[in-house]
């Protein structure tokens, strides 16, 4: 057995394995009350084999608390904690559910400091070590904590820790990462105090040390206390990796800390931290540096998956691994890894679309590839079984047209429910247009979901026939051998009627992604939605340094740093995007959009919004906006003006086949999670 799946101890608490489910805001709280949905989500992850679950965002600030943003361990309205009779049983139900599932659970204590905006703390002013506003709250001014208030905060956390014990939590984790209150005290960027809580390293960590001492006195010597720490602020003027190592070593020597959980960066960092462009395990160097300086066990998180976790633990880099989103994607990831079947784990693609982005909006989270995520209670039958765990009472022989995400997900769920499924796919491959979303640089992870669907369907006995383009006549003739036909034909390109000179090459973005287009030096992309921006970024990267080339050049110092930067950011094409609307790529979820747009600009792509294409001439693309008309040089024009449902077969077959369904983009052009939902819900209903 790999070491990842062996026991490890935090203080005197033994975990059955070294996999920790990271703290995540799940949603489904009403005035701070945890609903049964949350309990079931965590119970399911515990049943999946994870050793420890960290339950996030447990508030302890009595004054500044919005009960819609998480459960609380100290009541804001009642300093004598009479409200604990209300909250403790609710939390006990959660911890009991996790314990029944077989996992341990810690309560994470947090205060966002200046990262809290007034809307999230009942209109009150946020607190901070110093009155320095930040970008995260659009520069709302925080209030400087007084020494008396700091002492009050220490006492409140001690009370919260005691309540955590009463609620059945096996330990606590104090959140210092992401630029929250303690990290703000540590950082010279946000701590300009001149009293005993500012200046030297010892002074800047004093609040933390006093908190640890207060909690330890309240909970006793054996109750585990861990710290979640950003290994580097990744902000100019903030704490770098060496500073954080010094801080962790100082805190470790107090004897109060039983473990460290390492992340990277602040919310305000202008660096992608957990999106799919970040290599798996990329931040491990920060955790290794800390582990070399402390005696307490160290867990490493941020962009993890089971194979990377196995390697890091086997090599002895860390004592445990923290992951969150992969366990939303597949609650059985640990069991599958332990069984040596990591290839069967439904992958997290690092998109943030339904998890982090929803959490930031205080909405219930989900997963684009796992429709069941956070719907476990809603979807379960009277016996607690999900649709994928129950056979249909009337198994059918089903023909599916199209092997994109919607068609594959339908086939997967239908096969699990006992139906016999055959798919016809016109291409020589599966996963449909999602392949194009996975083609731009550092977007490859999207492909993993389609590949997993393909493998899983085949393992379940789904017959996938490639290079089979279906006509209405073919389907009608074959329908006598099937009980049902499901059309998952996807979408088709939308080509705007732009007047043009026929001598100018005009291609579609999908042709560029498939490598079918000949590209000239000067390129104009018509349409600045998600496809337009991503195809521009894809073409902009052409001719830039690859990772291997850069590694070689850095090792042998072939060029100065400035030259390497130029070679990384300048490709062989001159590219412009023309978008009629006021915003580029509005359909890309915020957690991914900012870095995609930033990289596209970094590559020198000219981006014109609120601009209309007039015509395509030999001289170039004529456009018009508030500044008037101009002609953009164009050897090639790339059309990325959207798509429309490919419902032609449905229109031709409607009324001719008794059981005929249409799903996914063939109904309405949307995104991957919509396709997954459509496939799942239809299959679950049959």
PyMOL commands that set and color helices and strands:
alter all, ss='L'
color gray80, all
select helices_A, chain A and resi 3-5+36-47+67-69+84-101+113-115+118-121+135-137+147-166+181-186+201-204+206-219+241-253+284-291+306-314+325-329+333-338+342-344+356-360+376-379+387-389+405-416+434-437+445-459+472-481+509-513+530-540+547-555+561-569+590-602+648-653+664-666+672-685
alter helices_A, ss='H'
color red, helices_A
select strands_A, chain A and resi 8-10+13-15+19-21+29-30+33-34+52-59+104-110+127-128+143-144+171-175+224-230+259-263+297-300+320-323+397-401+420-424+463-465+484-487+491-493+499-500+505-508+522-526+574-578+606-608+612-617+620-625+628-632+636-639+643-645+660-662
alter strands_A, ss='S'
color yellow, strands_A
deselect
rebuild
show_as cartoon
